């Protein structure tokens, strides 16, 4: 995969060099954030807390996928909320989205995903849980919450939903070690 606005090598590294997971995360990034960025202009005048939260989330996701310039512009916008910074951030965001949407492989992969019910293979679910397990060891709540939200967007088994709810409650209380132990129970049930 070759992009001008995306360091895919860095993004792949953040996904444990799992190309399939990385491409899925890119598709999710596009779908979720198109609406989020459209709301920023309204939030700038109405709800600065929600505005900062959305920008902060996109900043973290941009870093995860390797969109370094977007991450830098989000950081600048987060620390200095001005129309000029919002404009620069939005422009880079839409150029990145256009580039990603025009990528033939991503377009083909997007067609293969059953978005109506958000069904994915058990392999992808397992990979996301493995990523979550690694992130729990880092004790970085933003990245942990991103991965949990990604998992919650899919159709999970009842057992996985219950497990994720338990992990989410522990993470909210910053009990990362306990959450890590809970997720290891899932891993041991597969082996």
Residue pairs with C-beta under 8 A, 6 or more apart in sequence:
1 8
1 19
1 23
1 103
1 105
1 106
2 8
3 99
3 100
3 103
4 99
5 67
5 69
5 70
5 92
5 95
5 96
5 99
6 65
6 66
6 67
6 96
6 99
6 100
7 66
7 67
7 68
8 22
8 66
9 66
10 66
10 68
11 22
11 25
11 26
11 64
11 65
11 66
11 67
12 18
12 19
12 22
12 66
14 63
14 64
14 65
14 66
15 21
15 22
15 25
15 64
15 131
16 130
16 131
16 134
18 127
20 124
20 127
21 124
21 127
21 128
21 131
22 65
23 105
23 106
23 109
24 109
24 113
24 120
24 124
25 64
25 65
25 150
26 65
26 100
26 106
27 106
27 109
27 110
27 113
28 150
28 153
29 61
29 65
29 100
30 97
30 100
30 101
31 115
33 58
33 61
33 93
33 97
34 97
36 54
36 57
36 58
37 58
37 90
37 93
37 94
39 54
40 51
40 54
40 55
40 86
40 90
41 86
43 50
43 51
43 54
44 51
44 81
44 83
44 86
48 81
51 81
52 78
52 81
55 74
55 77
55 78
55 89
56 74
56 78
56 142
57 142
57 146
58 70
58 74
58 93
59 71
59 74
59 75
59 78
60 142
60 143
60 146
61 146
62 68
62 70
62 71
62 74
63 71
64 143
64 146
67 96
69 92
70 89
70 92
70 93
70 96
73 85
73 88
73 89
73 92
74 89
76 85
76 88
76 89
77 85
77 86
77 88
77 89
100 106
101 107
113 120
114 120
117 155
118 153
118 154
118 155
119 154
119 155
120 154
120 155
124 154
125 151
125 154
125 156
125 160
126 190
128 147
128 150
128 151
128 154
129 151
129 160
129 183
129 186
129 187
130 187
131 147
132 144
132 147
132 148
132 151
132 167
132 183
133 180
133 183
133 184
133 187
135 143
135 144
135 147
136 144
136 167
136 171
136 176
136 179
136 180
136 183
137 176
137 180
138 144
139 174
139 176
141 171
141 174
144 171
144 176
145 171
148 164
148 167
148 168
148 171
151 160
151 164
152 164
156 164
160 186
163 182
163 183
163 185
163 186
166 182
167 179
167 182
167 183
170 176
170 178
170 179
170 182
171 179
